[in-house]
Structure formats: C-alpha cells, structure tokens
Amino acid sequence: MNLVLTTFGTYLHRNGEMFVVKVKEEKNEISSRKVRSIFITTGASLSTDAIQLAIERNIDIVFLDKYGHPYGRVWHGKLGSTTAIRRQQLRFADTDEGVELAKSWIIQKLDNQINYLTSARQKRSRLSAALTDKIEALEKLQAKIANLSGELDEIRGSLMGLEGKAGAIYWQAVNVLLPERYQFKERSRNPAQDEFNCLINYAYGVLYSTVERAGILAGLDPYVGFIHTDHYNKKSFVFDLIEMYRIWADETVIGLFAARKVTQALFDKLHNGFMLNKEGKAVLMDRFEHFLDEKIRYGHRQVQRRETVQLYCHNLANQLLEKSNETQ
C-alpha cells in the first residue's frame, strides 16, 4: 500500500517497526512492512525516526505539490544496480535498437488509447460513430509512427509531432465520454482550467512518481531520455517511459465521472483555474490506488498492475546489461 497524507498538520513518527500517523488527537499505526511509498500532499511534520524507518525498509517519501507533481523524494543514496546499466543506457539511445524502443513506447501508448476507446464504444452505442472516427484516425497515426526510420535525432521531431496530433484526437474522443457539464476545451496545466484537467494532472503526477521509483530500483537513470531531450535537471527517461502507462490515470479519472463521483465539492476554485482540495485528493487517490493494486495477467502470472512497471524496468535493465557484456 501507499501511505497518503492529505490532512494539513499531520505528524508522522515511528513506534518500533510501525509508522504512527497523528492527526490532532487521532492516531493510527501502520506496519512498515505493508507500506510501499509515502505520499505527502500537504503541510505535514515527520520525525527523523520515521524517515530512518522508511530508509531501512526501502520506502520512498514523496512530496507532491498542489498540482500532484512530485517536487522531492527522500530515499537511500544507493544506486538500484551496477553503473554499467546507466552507461549502456547512454549508448543505447544512439543505436537502431534504441530508436525502435523509443517508438515502441509511443506505439504502445496509442494502442492503449485505441483499445480503451474501442471498449468504450461497445458500452456506449450512441457514441459509436464519433468514437469510430477517432479510433481510425489514431490507427493511421500509429502506422505512420511505426514506419518512421532513421537515427533518433533525425526522427525525434516527426515522432513527437505525430504523437501531438494523436493526442489532440484522443482528447477529443475522451471529451465526448464525459458528462456535458464537465467537458473541456483543451488540455490545461498549472493550474487546470476545468475539473477534468485538474483530476488528470494530479493523477499523472502520482503516476510519474510510480514510474520514477520503478526505474531507480531497476538501476536505470531517470535523466537519460530517448525521446525527450536531455535538458538540465529534467528526468527525461521518466517522461519517456510514463507514456505507456498514462492510460491508467485516464481510465481512473474517466471512471470517476462515469460513476458520478465527481462533484464541485472536490475542488477549490482559484482566480485562474481549479485545484483539488483535501476531499478531492482522497477520492482520486483511493480510486487510483485500488486500480493500481488490481491484479492483471502479465506474462505467465497474475501481478498487481503497478508491479508491471517494475517488471518492465528490470527487464530493460537486464537487456542493457546483456548489451554491455557483449561489447566487452
């Protein structure tokens, strides 16, 4: 489980092998063996003993800003694995295999979107024509991406351009799935201009932290990207890899609207947009955590959905190690 602190003034400390969460006069004890990560979404206090317990148990403490973006992480200072993985990650981006890997992430992203919209079309026959049009457009763009060839620096612009066109089409399709009251004009961030974007931005922030954690544990360098360029202090690899998993946040948020769980009480209206309040964060995080914990088939076994990210990262790290050994 992830321990999520959403109440202002929460105090987290330690009692033996237990985390103790204190909110005013109320105390709750949680076994450290059950905690995967600790998310702090508001003003809270932590004891150094609690931080030490988290480090001993390999539990990361993630600080999220008001938009859900992780701005800091407390963790141990050890690498997830040998530095050979990171060296090979740098080399791999300049190879044909690196190009195909980068393309595969975007192709998988579009595949997820197409499958989701196809499933939605089956459930909502009145939207069949509108969704079919969008699905077919996404399939054409997916085929164009698959046919791109050349070195990554040469095709990066075309790849991101096609991805951008696909994104515009996909969000148009998502919009028709929402109640008319909550349909949006366009994607917006920091702050969101509407309730849907407010929820999806926060969910992406949480997902970003999950993907970053998986990469670090596998020994991958979060700063060495393939598609996104290596800007100073930008975790380009995380931005690359998250593309395959964004659909999880999309499904969760759209599902909240479909279940009529979204009300105005979940948001604080700003002078220039919207922000999730404590209740809104709790509603979103509860549904998203359940979604990520759900077991799905991966390979030949059933694992939690969130664990597939870790398995993918370990598999990629092993591939890079094998490449490294071949060149020695």
C-alpha positions in Angstrom: 0.0 0.0 0.0 0.9 3.6 -0.4 0.6 5.8 2.7 -1.0 9.1 1.6 -1.1 12.1 3.9 -3.6 14.6 2.8 -4.5 16.4 6.1 -2.7 19.7 7.0 -0.9 19.4 10.3 -0.4 15.6 10.1 2.5 14.3 12.2 4.3 11.1 11.1 6.6 9.3 13.5 7.8 5.9 14.5 6.9 3.3 17.1 9.2 0.3 16.7 8.5 -1.1 13.2 5.3 0.8 12.9 4.5 4.2 11.3 2.3 6.3 13.5 0.1 8.9 11.8 -1.3 11.5 14.1 -4.0 14.0 13.1 -5.0 16.2 16.0 -5.9 13.7 18.8 -6.4 10.7 16.5 -3.6 8.2 16.0 -3.3 5.3 13.5 -0.4 2.7 13.4 0.6 1.1 10.2 3.1 -1.7 9.8 6.1 -0.6 7.8 6.1 -4.0 6.1 2.8 -3.0 4.4 4.0 0.4 3.1 5.5 0.8 -0.4 5.7 4.6 -0.6 4.7 7.6 1.5 3.0 10.5 -0.4 2.8 13.8 1.4 0.3 16.1 -0.3 0.0 18.9 2.2 1.8 20.5 5.2 3.0 17.7 7.5 5.7 17.0 10.0 8.0 14.0 10.0 10.2 12.7 12.7 13.8 11.6 11.9 12.9 8.2 13.3 10.1 7.9 10.7 12.5 8.9 7.9 15.1 6.3 9.2 12.4 3.6 9.2 11.4 4.4 5.7 15.0 4.3 4.5 15.6 0.9 6.3 12.5 -0.5 4.6 13.4 0.9 1.2 10.3 3.1 1.3 10.5 6.4 -0.6 8.9 9.5 0.9 7.5 11.6 -2.0 6.4 15.2 -1.7 3.7 16.3 -4.1 2.9 19.9 -4.8 -0.7 21.2 -5.0 -1.0 20.0 -8.6 0.2 16.5 -7.8 3.7 16.9 -9.2 6.5 15.3 -7.2 8.9 18.0 -6.2 11.1 16.0 -3.9 11.9 12.5 -2.7 13.6 11.1 0.4 15.3 7.8 -0.2 18.5 5.9 0.4 21.5 7.1 -1.6 22.4 3.8 -3.2 22.1 3.0 -6.9 19.5 0.4 -7.8 22.1 -1.7 -9.5 25.5 -1.6 -11.3 26.6 1.6 -13.1 27.1 -0.5 -16.2 23.3 -0.2 -16.8 23.5 3.6 -16.8 26.5 3.6 -19.1 24.8 1.3 -21.6 21.6 3.3 -21.3 23.5 6.3 -22.7 25.0 4.3 -25.6 21.7 2.5 -26.4 19.9 5.8 -27.3 22.1 6.2 -30.3 21.5 2.8 -31.8 18.8 1.4 -34.1 17.5 -0.7 -31.2 17.2 2.5 -29.1 15.1 4.1 -31.9 12.8 1.1 -32.0 12.5 1.1 -28.3 11.5 4.8 -28.2 9.0 4.2 -31.0 7.5 1.2 -29.2 6.6 3.3 -26.1 4.6 5.7 -28.3 3.0 2.9 -30.3 2.0 1.2 -27.0 0.6 4.4 -25.8 -1.6 4.8 -28.8 -2.5 1.1 -28.7 -3.7 1.6 -25.1 -5.8 4.6 -26.2 -7.3 2.7 -29.2 -8.2 -0.3 -27.0 -9.8 1.9 -24.4 -11.9 3.9 -26.9 -12.9 0.6 -28.6 -14.1 -0.8 -25.3 -16.0 2.5 -24.6 -17.6 2.3 -28.0 -19.0 -1.1 -27.2 -20.6 0.2 -24.0 -22.0 3.4 -25.5 -23.6 2.6 -28.8 -24.9 6.2 -29.2 -21.3 7.4 -29.4 -20.3 4.7 -31.9 -19.9 6.9 -35.0 -18.0 9.7 -33.1 -15.6 7.2 -31.5 -15.1 5.1 -34.6 -13.9 8.3 -36.5 -11.3 9.0 -33.7 -10.2 5.4 -33.4 -9.5 5.2 -37.2 -7.6 8.4 -37.1 -5.4 7.2 -34.2 -4.7 3.9 -36.1 -3.5 5.8 -39.1 -1.1 7.9 -37.0 0.1 4.8 -35.2 1.0 3.3 -38.5 2.9 6.4 -39.6 4.9 6.2 -36.3 5.7 2.6 -36.9 7.1 3.4 -40.4 9.4 6.1 -39.2 13.1 5.3 -39.8 16.4 6.9 -39.2 18.5 7.9 -36.2 16.6 9.1 -33.2 17.9 12.7 -33.5 16.6 12.8 -37.1 13.1 11.4 -36.4 12.5 12.9 -32.9 10.7 15.9 -34.3 8.4 13.8 -36.6 7.8 11.3 -33.8 6.7 14.0 -31.3 4.7 15.8 -34.0 2.7 12.7 -34.8 2.3 12.0 -31.1 1.0 15.5 -30.6 -1.6 15.1 -33.4 -2.7 11.8 -31.9 -3.0 13.4 -28.5 -5.4 16.1 -29.9 -7.6 13.4 -31.5 -7.6 11.3 -28.3 -8.6 14.1 -26.0 -11.5 15.0 -28.4 -12.7 11.4 -28.0 -12.3 11.5 -24.2 -14.3 14.7 -24.1 -17.4 13.0 -25.6 -17.2 10.3 -22.9 -17.6 12.9 -20.1 -20.9 14.4 -18.8 -21.7 17.6 -20.7 -21.2 19.7 -17.5 -17.6 18.6 -17.3 -16.4 18.6 -20.9 -13.3 20.7 -21.5 -12.0 22.9 -24.3 -8.4 21.7 -24.3 -5.7 20.2 -22.1 -4.5 22.7 -19.4 -2.0 22.6 -16.6 -0.8 24.6 -13.6 -3.5 25.5 -12.8 -6.0 23.4 -14.7 -8.8 25.4 -16.3 -11.5 22.8 -15.5 -12.3 19.9 -13.3 -11.3 17.1 -15.7 -7.8 18.6 -16.3 -7.5 19.2 -12.5 -8.0 15.5 -11.8 -6.0 14.1 -14.7 -3.0 16.4 -13.9 -2.9 15.2 -10.3 -3.2 11.5 -11.4 -0.3 12.0 -13.8 1.8 13.4 -11.0 1.2 10.4 -8.9 1.9 8.1 -11.8 5.1 9.9 -12.6 6.4 9.1 -9.1 5.5 5.4 -9.5 7.4 5.2 -12.8 10.4 7.1 -11.5 10.6 4.7 -8.5 10.5 1.6 -10.7 13.3 3.0 -12.9 15.5 3.8 -10.0 15.0 0.4 -8.3 16.0 -1.2 -11.6 19.2 0.8 -11.8 18.1 3.0 -14.7 19.0 6.7 -14.9 15.9 8.9 -14.8 17.8 11.7 -16.5 18.9 9.8 -19.6 16.0 10.0 -22.1 15.4 8.7 -25.6 12.5 10.8 -27.0 12.6 13.7 -24.6 15.9 15.6 -24.9 18.4 15.8 -22.0 17.6 19.2 -20.5 19.3 20.2 -17.3 17.7 18.6 -14.3 14.9 17.1 -16.4 14.1 13.5 -15.8 13.8 12.7 -19.5 13.6 8.9 -19.2 10.7 9.1 -16.8 8.8 11.4 -19.2 9.5 8.8 -22.0 8.5 5.7 -20.0 5.3 7.1 -18.5 3.7 7.3 -21.9 2.9 3.6 -21.8 1.1 3.9 -18.5 -0.8 7.2 -18.8 -3.9 5.2 -19.8 -4.2 4.0 -16.1 -4.7 7.6 -15.0 -7.1 8.2 -17.8 -9.2 5.2 -17.0 -9.3 6.1 -13.3 -10.4 9.7 -13.9 -12.9 9.0 -16.6 -14.3 6.2 -14.4 -14.9 8.7 -11.6 -17.0 10.8 -13.9 -18.9 7.7 -15.2 -19.6 6.6 -11.6 -20.8 10.1 -10.8 -18.2 10.5 -8.0 -17.1 14.0 -9.2 -18.8 17.0 -7.6 -17.9 20.6 -7.2 -17.1 19.9 -3.5 -13.8 18.2 -4.6 -12.3 21.4 -6.0 -11.2 24.8 -4.8 -11.8 27.5 -7.4 -8.9 29.8 -7.9 -8.9 33.1 -9.7 -7.2 31.4 -12.7 -8.3 27.8 -12.5 -9.1 24.8 -10.3 -7.2 22.9 -7.6 -8.1 19.6 -5.9 -8.9 20.1 -2.2 -8.4 17.5 0.6 -11.6 15.7 -0.2 -10.8 15.6 -3.9 -7.3 14.2 -3.4 -8.8 11.5 -1.1 -11.4 10.5 -3.7 -8.9 10.3 -6.5 -6.1 8.6 -4.6 -8.4 6.0 -3.2 -9.7 5.0 -6.6 -6.3 5.2 -8.3 -4.7 3.1 -5.5 -7.3 0.4 -5.9 -6.8 0.5 -9.7 -3.0 0.1 -9.4 -3.3 -2.7 -6.9 -5.7 -4.7 -9.1 -4.1 -7.9 -10.3 -3.8 -8.4 -14.1 -2.1 -11.0 -16.2 1.5 -10.1 -17.1 3.5 -12.8 -18.9 2.6 -16.1 -17.3 1.4 -14.8 -14.0 -1.0 -12.5 -12.1 0.6 -9.4 -10.6 -0.6 -6.1 -9.4 -1.0 -3.6 -12.2 1.6 -1.3 -10.6 4.2 -4.1 -10.4 4.2 -4.4 -14.2 6.1 -1.1 -14.4 8.8 -2.6 -12.1 9.0 -5.8 -14.1 9.3 -3.9 -17.3 12.1 -1.7 -15.9 14.0 -4.7 -14.6 13.7 -6.4 -17.9 15.0 -3.4 -19.7 17.9 -3.1 -17.3 18.8 -6.7 -17.9 18.7 -6.1 -21.7 21.1 -3.2 -21.2 23.4 -5.3 -19.1 23.5 -8.0 -21.7 24.4 -5.4 -24.4 27.1 -4.1 -22.1 28.6 -7.6 -21.7 28.5 -8.2 -25.4 30.6 -5.1 -26.1 33.3 -6.0 -23.5 
